[in-house]
Amino acid sequence: MLTELKAAAEEVGFSIIIATSDRNINDQLNRIVRSEELPLALVSWDLDVNITFDDNGLMNNPTTSVTLLLIDKAESLEKIDLEEKAEEMGDLFIRFIKNAKNYMTTNTNVKEQPITGISFTYVPSYGSGKHSGILAKFTMQLNTPSEC
């Protein structure tokens, strides 16, 4: 699932970095931004996976809820620049989510509604580095291995 998200993100122009849940997100963000190119997205590694079976006893594609922080740096720390950059990241996220949906239906056994419950919040000034972007949440189906 992370492989698919990373591929979809690269196609629209940003990288996804996997963050660790046992460390402060602001510390990780500051370290990552120094070594990575912006824009970038952080996704936490501790993803809960839900597995269900249909009425015939067949396993449905597992699902997971993803929280994604997509950020870039505004031209300045002025309110208008921070807001414009956050809106730009919102537009980039929408392109990403469309691409991720198409990627999942083309390259995996997930064919219907691969991504649901999509929402995001603008965060014009995030963390001590004053990054601008969006905080998104969505539920995604995972590819089911062929032996399942």
NORLINVEN-V285358 format. One record per residue. RES is the residue in one small letter. SS is DSSP state (H for helix, E for strand, - for the rest). NEAR is the number of other ideal C-beta (glycine too) atoms within 12 Angstrom. D_CENTER is the distance of its C-alpha to the mean C-alpha in whole Angstrom. Layout:
res->RES ss->SS near->NEAR d_center->D_CENTER
res->RES ss->SS near->NEAR d_center->D_CENTER
//
This chain:
res->m ss->- near->34 d_center->11
res->l ss->H near->26 d_center->9
res->t ss->H near->19 d_center->12
res->e ss->H near->33 d_center->11
res->l ss->H near->40 d_center->7
res->k ss->H near->24 d_center->9
res->a ss->H near->23 d_center->11
res->a ss->H near->37 d_center->10
res->a ss->H near->33 d_center->8
res->e ss->H near->21 d_center->12
res->e ss->H near->22 d_center->13
res->v ss->H near->27 d_center->12
res->g ss->- near->23 d_center->13
res->f ss->- near->34 d_center->11
res->s ss->E near->28 d_center->10
res->i ss->E near->36 d_center->7
res->i ss->E near->31 d_center->9
res->i ss->E near->25 d_center->10
res->a ss->E near->29 d_center->11
res->t ss->- near->18 d_center->15
res->s ss->- near->16 d_center->15
res->d ss->- near->11 d_center->19
res->r ss->- near->18 d_center->19
res->n ss->- near->14 d_center->18
res->i ss->H near->26 d_center->15
res->n ss->H near->20 d_center->17
res->d ss->H near->18 d_center->19
res->q ss->H near->27 d_center->16
res->l ss->H near->32 d_center->15
res->n ss->H near->22 d_center->18
res->r ss->H near->20 d_center->19
res->i ss->H near->29 d_center->16
res->v ss->H near->29 d_center->16
res->r ss->H near->14 d_center->20
res->s ss->H near->13 d_center->19
res->e ss->- near->23 d_center->16
res->e ss->- near->16 d_center->16
res->l ss->- near->28 d_center->15
res->p ss->- near->36 d_center->12
res->l ss->E near->34 d_center->10
res->a ss->E near->43 d_center->6
res->l ss->E near->42 d_center->7
res->v ss->E near->39 d_center->6
res->s ss->E near->26 d_center->9
res->w ss->- near->20 d_center->11
res->d ss->- near->17 d_center->13
res->l ss->- near->24 d_center->12
res->d ss->- near->17 d_center->15
res->v ss->E near->21 d_center->16
res->n ss->E near->17 d_center->18
res->i ss->- near->17 d_center->21
res->t ss->- near->15 d_center->23
res->f ss->E near->14 d_center->26
res->d ss->- near->10 d_center->28
res->d ss->- near->7 d_center->31
res->n ss->- near->7 d_center->33
res->g ss->- near->8 d_center->31
res->l ss->- near->12 d_center->29
res->m ss->E near->19 d_center->25
res->n ss->- near->22 d_center->23
res->n ss->- near->32 d_center->19
res->p ss->- near->26 d_center->18
res->t ss->E near->28 d_center->15
res->t ss->E near->31 d_center->12
res->s ss->E near->26 d_center->10
res->v ss->E near->43 d_center->7
res->t ss->E near->29 d_center->6
res->l ss->E near->43 d_center->4
res->l ss->E near->38 d_center->7
res->l ss->E near->45 d_center->7
res->i ss->E near->45 d_center->11
res->d ss->E near->37 d_center->14
res->k ss->- near->29 d_center->18
res->a ss->- near->29 d_center->20
res->e ss->- near->15 d_center->24
res->s ss->- near->15 d_center->25
res->l ss->- near->17 d_center->25
res->e ss->- near->15 d_center->27
res->k ss->H near->15 d_center->25
res->i ss->H near->15 d_center->25
res->d ss->H near->20 d_center->23
res->l ss->H near->28 d_center->20
res->e ss->H near->23 d_center->20
res->e ss->H near->21 d_center->20
res->k ss->H near->34 d_center->17
res->a ss->H near->34 d_center->15
res->e ss->H near->23 d_center->16
res->e ss->H near->29 d_center->15
res->m ss->H near->40 d_center->12
res->g ss->H near->30 d_center->12
res->d ss->H near->23 d_center->13
res->l ss->H near->33 d_center->11
res->f ss->H near->41 d_center->8
res->i ss->H near->23 d_center->11
res->r ss->H near->22 d_center->12
res->f ss->H near->41 d_center->9
res->i ss->H near->35 d_center->8
res->k ss->H near->20 d_center->12
res->n ss->H near->28 d_center->12
res->a ss->H near->40 d_center->10
res->k ss->H near->28 d_center->12
res->n ss->H near->22 d_center->15
res->y ss->H near->28 d_center->14
res->m ss->H near->32 d_center->14
res->t ss->H near->22 d_center->17
res->t ss->H near->18 d_center->19
res->n ss->H near->21 d_center->18
res->t ss->- near->29 d_center->18
res->n ss->- near->21 d_center->20
res->v ss->- near->28 d_center->18
res->k ss->- near->16 d_center->20
res->e ss->- near->14 d_center->19
res->q ss->- near->18 d_center->17
res->p ss->- near->37 d_center->14
res->i ss->E near->38 d_center->11
res->t ss->E near->21 d_center->13
res->g ss->E near->19 d_center->13
res->i ss->E near->25 d_center->10
res->s ss->E near->21 d_center->11
res->f ss->E near->28 d_center->10
res->t ss->E near->19 d_center->13
res->y ss->E near->26 d_center->14
res->v ss->E near->30 d_center->15
res->p ss->E near->30 d_center->17
res->s ss->E near->23 d_center->18
res->y ss->E near->30 d_center->16
res->g ss->- near->25 d_center->18
res->s ss->- near->14 d_center->21
res->g ss->- near->25 d_center->20
res->k ss->- near->27 d_center->20
res->h ss->E near->35 d_center->16
res->s ss->E near->37 d_center->15
res->g ss->E near->43 d_center->12
res->i ss->E near->38 d_center->10
res->l ss->E near->30 d_center->9
res->a ss->E near->36 d_center->7
res->k ss->E near->24 d_center->8
res->f ss->E near->32 d_center->8
res->t ss->E near->27 d_center->10
res->m ss->E near->38 d_center->10
res->q ss->E near->34 d_center->14
res->l ss->- near->31 d_center->14
res->n ss->- near->27 d_center->17
res->t ss->- near->23 d_center->20
res->p ss->- near->11 d_center->22
res->s ss->- near->7 d_center->25
res->e ss->- near->5 d_center->28
res->c ss->- near->14 d_center->26
//
